[in-house]
Amino acid sequence: MALKRTTVMVDEADLHTVKMAAKQQGRSESELIREAFHLVALKSQRWDGQWDIPTVDFGYEVTDAEVNRVVRHRIGSE
């Protein structure tokens, strides 16, 4: 991956937090900032094509109420 140098103005408190996190994690500040920058870039992407998402046919219509009931049962809320 080729890297490009840039200058960014940031809030002092945020910079302090990043410095502390880098120290605690044993990583460089640049690495943490690149990771955050990459996450923003991914979040901003838009996909135009159709997604190939498989569907499951249970043989009947699955309602919101049924999904909620099963989820509550599985997590022990019922």
URCOR-V112374 format. One record per backbone hydrogen bond with DSSP energy under -0.5 kcal/mol. CO is the residue of the C=O (numbers start at 1). NH is the residue of the N-H. E is the energy in kcal/mol with one decimal. If there is no record, write none. Layout:
CO	NH	E
CO	NH	E
This chain:
11	15	-2.4
12	16	-2.5
13	17	-2.2
14	18	-2.4
15	19	-2.6
16	20	-2.4
17	21	-2.5
18	22	-2.7
19	23	-2.0
20	24	-2.6
21	25	-2.4
22	26	-1.1
22	27	-2.1
28	32	-1.8
29	33	-2.6
30	34	-2.8
31	35	-2.2
32	36	-2.3
33	37	-2.7
34	38	-2.6
35	39	-2.2
36	40	-2.0
37	41	-2.2
38	42	-2.6
39	43	-2.4
40	44	-1.6
41	45	-0.6
42	45	-1.1
46	48	-0.5
51	53	-1.4
52	54	-0.6
56	58	-0.7
61	63	-0.7
63	67	-2.2
64	68	-2.8
65	69	-2.5
66	70	-2.5
67	71	-2.6
68	72	-2.7
69	73	-2.3
70	74	-2.6
71	75	-2.1
72	76	-0.5
72	77	-3.0
72	78	-0.8
73	76	-0.8
